[in-house]
Amino acid sequence: MKEQVLPGIGTKYSLTTLDGLNIVIVLHTNGKRELYIVNEDEDVDYNVALTSDEAKDIGLKLIDINHDTIDEAEFERFNIFRKKKVMDWIKVRKGAPVSGLTIGEAEDRSKAEISIVSVNRDEDILPRPDASFGIMEGDVLLVVGEYDAIIEFEERCKSGHG
């Protein structure tokens, strides 16, 4: 997945599926989310605006987090909406303190409780990585926790912050 900062707008993510379908996601700084299907001529064939909750619901389904495919104990771990938790995709920058740690170490060193529920590495999305999975620079982590915990963890994913 390619990432592009859109100054004054937000961040654009784009990928081409194995079937040749071009998908573009724009995350606006104001919280708006848009999904585009783009043809070979870069014309928009279809687009949809999503609320934050709609985008989160779709994201959870895409990484296969639901009660039909995981056991009851794991389901409780992901039952975030009823617990007023939030989630965010956080990129691990070059030189970030979390780079080189396992997921278990990164979660344990967080001052507040967070869970890393998915990792986007290069072209792969890895749902439900275990605690021994190593975090690398460039990874994009789907992190769940309370708002303040997410902000604190995001700082640890930036270069030179500890």
Short mmCIF file of the C-alpha atoms (twelve columns), coordinates in Angstrom:
data_MODEL
# 
_entry.id   MODEL 
# 
loop_
_atom_site.group_PDB 
_atom_site.id 
_atom_site.type_symbol 
_atom_site.label_atom_id 
_atom_site.label_alt_id 
_atom_site.label_comp_id 
_atom_site.label_asym_id 
_atom_site.label_seq_id 
_atom_site.Cartn_x 
_atom_site.Cartn_y 
_atom_site.Cartn_z 
_atom_site.pdbx_PDB_model_num 
ATOM 1   C CA . MET A 1   0.000   0.000   0.000   1 
ATOM 2   C CA . LYS A 2   1.362   3.397   -0.955  1 
ATOM 3   C CA . GLU A 3   1.040   6.377   1.383   1 
ATOM 4   C CA . GLN A 4   1.004   10.014  0.282   1 
ATOM 5   C CA . VAL A 5   0.605   13.078  2.489   1 
ATOM 6   C CA . LEU A 6   -1.886  15.551  1.029   1 
ATOM 7   C CA . PRO A 7   -0.929  18.932  2.559   1 
ATOM 8   C CA . GLY A 8   -3.907  20.606  4.183   1 
ATOM 9   C CA . ILE A 9   -6.125  17.602  3.453   1 
ATOM 10  C CA . GLY A 10  -4.790  14.469  5.132   1 
ATOM 11  C CA . THR A 11  -3.261  11.214  3.951   1 
ATOM 12  C CA . LYS A 12  -3.952  9.175   0.828   1 
ATOM 13  C CA . TYR A 13  -3.432  5.412   0.729   1 
ATOM 14  C CA . SER A 14  -3.604  3.539   -2.554  1 
ATOM 15  C CA . LEU A 15  -3.206  -0.017  -3.691  1 
ATOM 16  C CA . THR A 16  -3.825  -2.143  -6.730  1 
ATOM 17  C CA . THR A 17  -5.438  -5.512  -6.065  1 
ATOM 18  C CA . LEU A 18  -4.296  -8.739  -7.702  1 
ATOM 19  C CA . ASP A 19  -7.268  -8.307  -10.056 1 
ATOM 20  C CA . GLY A 20  -5.958  -4.890  -11.140 1 
ATOM 21  C CA . LEU A 21  -8.566  -2.864  -9.237  1 
ATOM 22  C CA . ASN A 22  -7.216  0.483   -7.983  1 
ATOM 23  C CA . ILE A 23  -8.439  1.409   -4.503  1 
ATOM 24  C CA . VAL A 24  -7.742  4.800   -2.930  1 
ATOM 25  C CA . ILE A 25  -8.502  5.733   0.682   1 
ATOM 26  C CA . VAL A 26  -8.278  9.351   1.827   1 
ATOM 27  C CA . LEU A 27  -8.160  10.069  5.566   1 
ATOM 28  C CA . HIS A 28  -8.892  13.762  6.003   1 
ATOM 29  C CA . THR A 29  -7.435  15.698  8.922   1 
ATOM 30  C CA . ASN A 30  -10.999 16.647  9.913   1 
ATOM 31  C CA . GLY A 31  -11.881 12.965  10.430  1 
ATOM 32  C CA . LYS A 32  -13.710 12.429  7.137   1 
ATOM 33  C CA . ARG A 33  -12.866 9.188   5.332   1 
ATOM 34  C CA . GLU A 34  -13.368 8.501   1.644   1 
ATOM 35  C CA . LEU A 35  -12.980 5.332   -0.401  1 
ATOM 36  C CA . TYR A 36  -12.515 5.497   -4.176  1 
ATOM 37  C CA . ILE A 37  -12.442 2.858   -6.896  1 
ATOM 38  C CA . VAL A 38  -10.344 4.296   -9.731  1 
ATOM 39  C CA . ASN A 39  -10.031 2.945   -13.294 1 
ATOM 40  C CA . GLU A 40  -6.868  2.666   -15.420 1 
ATOM 41  C CA . ASP A 41  -7.365  6.228   -16.723 1 
ATOM 42  C CA . GLU A 42  -7.434  7.459   -13.085 1 
ATOM 43  C CA . ASP A 43  -11.110 8.378   -13.393 1 
ATOM 44  C CA . VAL A 44  -13.261 7.665   -10.337 1 
ATOM 45  C CA . ASP A 45  -15.668 4.802   -11.039 1 
ATOM 46  C CA . TYR A 46  -17.141 4.840   -7.540  1 
ATOM 47  C CA . ASN A 47  -16.626 6.685   -4.288  1 
ATOM 48  C CA . VAL A 48  -18.167 6.640   -0.842  1 
ATOM 49  C CA . ALA A 49  -17.720 8.840   2.224   1 
ATOM 50  C CA . LEU A 50  -17.580 6.965   5.530   1 
ATOM 51  C CA . THR A 51  -18.041 8.057   9.112   1 
ATOM 52  C CA . SER A 52  -15.305 7.157   11.564  1 
ATOM 53  C CA . ASP A 53  -17.442 4.356   13.022  1 
ATOM 54  C CA . GLU A 54  -18.295 2.974   9.571   1 
ATOM 55  C CA . ALA A 55  -14.613 2.940   8.602   1 
ATOM 56  C CA . LYS A 56  -13.711 1.166   11.856  1 
ATOM 57  C CA . ASP A 57  -16.455 -1.429  11.358  1 
ATOM 58  C CA . ILE A 58  -15.270 -2.133  7.808   1 
ATOM 59  C CA . GLY A 59  -11.647 -2.297  8.970   1 
ATOM 60  C CA . LEU A 60  -12.494 -4.856  11.635  1 
ATOM 61  C CA . LYS A 61  -14.359 -6.994  9.128   1 
ATOM 62  C CA . LEU A 62  -11.483 -6.813  6.635   1 
ATOM 63  C CA . ILE A 63  -9.024  -8.113  9.231   1 
ATOM 64  C CA . ASP A 64  -11.546 -10.813 10.179  1 
ATOM 65  C CA . ILE A 65  -12.345 -9.725  13.710  1 
ATOM 66  C CA . ASN A 66  -15.805 -10.958 14.550  1 
ATOM 67  C CA . HIS A 67  -17.436 -13.449 16.844  1 
ATOM 68  C CA . ASP A 68  -17.912 -16.069 14.115  1 
ATOM 69  C CA . THR A 69  -14.208 -16.602 13.419  1 
ATOM 70  C CA . ILE A 70  -12.475 -16.248 16.794  1 
ATOM 71  C CA . ASP A 71  -13.009 -17.965 20.123  1 
ATOM 72  C CA . GLU A 72  -14.922 -16.341 22.967  1 
ATOM 73  C CA . ALA A 73  -11.812 -15.212 24.895  1 
ATOM 74  C CA . GLU A 74  -10.375 -13.491 21.829  1 
ATOM 75  C CA . PHE A 75  -13.740 -11.916 21.045  1 
ATOM 76  C CA . GLU A 76  -13.716 -10.190 24.442  1 
ATOM 77  C CA . ARG A 77  -10.320 -8.704  23.582  1 
ATOM 78  C CA . PHE A 78  -11.797 -7.115  20.467  1 
ATOM 79  C CA . ASN A 79  -15.115 -6.056  21.950  1 
ATOM 80  C CA . ILE A 80  -13.930 -2.458  21.854  1 
ATOM 81  C CA . PHE A 81  -16.956 -0.447  20.888  1 
ATOM 82  C CA . ARG A 82  -18.964 -1.286  24.004  1 
ATOM 83  C CA . LYS A 83  -15.948 -0.376  26.137  1 
ATOM 84  C CA . LYS A 84  -15.612 3.111   24.597  1 
ATOM 85  C CA . LYS A 85  -12.209 2.345   23.156  1 
ATOM 86  C CA . VAL A 86  -10.820 4.010   20.067  1 
ATOM 87  C CA . MET A 87  -8.502  2.757   17.365  1 
ATOM 88  C CA . ASP A 88  -6.018  4.324   15.033  1 
ATOM 89  C CA . TRP A 89  -3.530  3.314   12.372  1 
ATOM 90  C CA . ILE A 90  -0.076  4.452   13.529  1 
ATOM 91  C CA . LYS A 91  3.049   4.362   11.345  1 
ATOM 92  C CA . VAL A 92  6.358   3.324   12.938  1 
ATOM 93  C CA . ARG A 93  8.861   5.975   11.828  1 
ATOM 94  C CA . LYS A 94  12.599  5.534   11.325  1 
ATOM 95  C CA . GLY A 95  14.407  5.535   14.675  1 
ATOM 96  C CA . ALA A 96  11.199  5.062   16.691  1 
ATOM 97  C CA . PRO A 97  11.647  3.482   20.140  1 
ATOM 98  C CA . VAL A 98  9.119   0.720   19.349  1 
ATOM 99  C CA . SER A 99  11.044  -0.417  16.259  1 
ATOM 100 C CA . GLY A 100 12.743  -3.716  17.039  1 
ATOM 101 C CA . LEU A 101 10.442  -4.559  19.941  1 
ATOM 102 C CA . THR A 102 7.953   -7.402  19.883  1 
ATOM 103 C CA . ILE A 103 4.276   -6.535  20.098  1 
ATOM 104 C CA . GLY A 104 4.239   -7.887  23.650  1 
ATOM 105 C CA . GLU A 105 7.154   -5.653  24.658  1 
ATOM 106 C CA . ALA A 106 5.609   -2.585  23.013  1 
ATOM 107 C CA . GLU A 107 2.267   -3.176  24.745  1 
ATOM 108 C CA . ASP A 108 3.945   -3.823  28.127  1 
ATOM 109 C CA . ARG A 109 6.091   -0.661  27.926  1 
ATOM 110 C CA . SER A 110 3.100   1.538   27.192  1 
ATOM 111 C CA . LYS A 111 2.167   3.657   30.217  1 
ATOM 112 C CA . ALA A 112 -1.501  3.007   29.484  1 
ATOM 113 C CA . GLU A 113 -3.218  -0.085  28.159  1 
ATOM 114 C CA . ILE A 114 -3.175  -0.480  24.377  1 
ATOM 115 C CA . SER A 115 -3.522  -3.478  22.075  1 
ATOM 116 C CA . ILE A 116 -1.960  -3.878  18.647  1 
ATOM 117 C CA . VAL A 117 -4.589  -5.801  16.698  1 
ATOM 118 C CA . SER A 118 -3.178  -5.698  13.164  1 
ATOM 119 C CA . VAL A 119 0.005   -4.815  11.303  1 
ATOM 120 C CA . ASN A 120 0.231   -3.470  7.759   1 
ATOM 121 C CA . ARG A 121 3.723   -4.345  6.503   1 
ATOM 122 C CA . ASP A 122 4.600   -3.518  2.911   1 
ATOM 123 C CA . GLU A 123 1.770   -5.047  0.862   1 
ATOM 124 C CA . ASP A 124 0.558   -7.404  3.627   1 
ATOM 125 C CA . ILE A 125 -2.028  -6.897  6.340   1 
ATOM 126 C CA . LEU A 126 -1.387  -9.232  9.254   1 
ATOM 127 C CA . PRO A 127 -4.457  -9.613  11.494  1 
ATOM 128 C CA . ARG A 128 -4.141  -10.610 15.151  1 
ATOM 129 C CA . PRO A 129 -0.331  -10.871 15.354  1 
ATOM 130 C CA . ASP A 130 0.886   -12.687 18.461  1 
ATOM 131 C CA . ALA A 131 2.965   -11.113 21.225  1 
ATOM 132 C CA . SER A 132 6.256   -12.400 19.750  1 
ATOM 133 C CA . PHE A 133 5.736   -10.624 16.402  1 
ATOM 134 C CA . GLY A 134 8.550   -8.108  15.779  1 
ATOM 135 C CA . ILE A 135 7.740   -4.475  14.958  1 
ATOM 136 C CA . MET A 136 9.769   -2.877  12.156  1 
ATOM 137 C CA . GLU A 137 10.260  0.651   10.826  1 
ATOM 138 C CA . GLY A 138 7.606   1.375   8.217   1 
ATOM 139 C CA . ASP A 139 5.001   -0.906  9.791   1 
ATOM 140 C CA . VAL A 140 1.553   0.612   10.192  1 
ATOM 141 C CA . LEU A 141 -0.050  -0.665  13.397  1 
ATOM 142 C CA . LEU A 142 -3.772  -0.807  14.148  1 
ATOM 143 C CA . VAL A 143 -3.801  0.152   17.828  1 
ATOM 144 C CA . VAL A 144 -6.793  -0.001  20.174  1 
ATOM 145 C CA . GLY A 145 -7.055  1.718   23.550  1 
ATOM 146 C CA . GLU A 146 -8.315  4.798   25.288  1 
ATOM 147 C CA . TYR A 147 -7.644  8.074   23.480  1 
ATOM 148 C CA . ASP A 148 -4.801  9.206   25.781  1 
ATOM 149 C CA . ALA A 149 -3.112  5.799   25.515  1 
ATOM 150 C CA . ILE A 150 -3.253  5.955   21.722  1 
ATOM 151 C CA . ILE A 151 -1.672  9.442   21.730  1 
ATOM 152 C CA . GLU A 152 1.099   8.285   24.113  1 
ATOM 153 C CA . PHE A 153 1.825   5.216   21.990  1 
ATOM 154 C CA . GLU A 154 1.834   7.270   18.791  1 
ATOM 155 C CA . GLU A 155 4.636   9.422   20.277  1 
ATOM 156 C CA . ARG A 156 6.706   6.259   20.810  1 
ATOM 157 C CA . CYS A 157 6.262   5.415   17.119  1 
ATOM 158 C CA . LYS A 158 7.888   8.680   16.049  1 
ATOM 159 C CA . SER A 159 11.598  9.128   15.450  1 
ATOM 160 C CA . GLY A 160 13.697  9.891   18.519  1 
ATOM 161 C CA . HIS A 161 10.879  9.877   21.087  1 
ATOM 162 C CA . GLY A 162 11.036  7.711   24.184  1 
# 
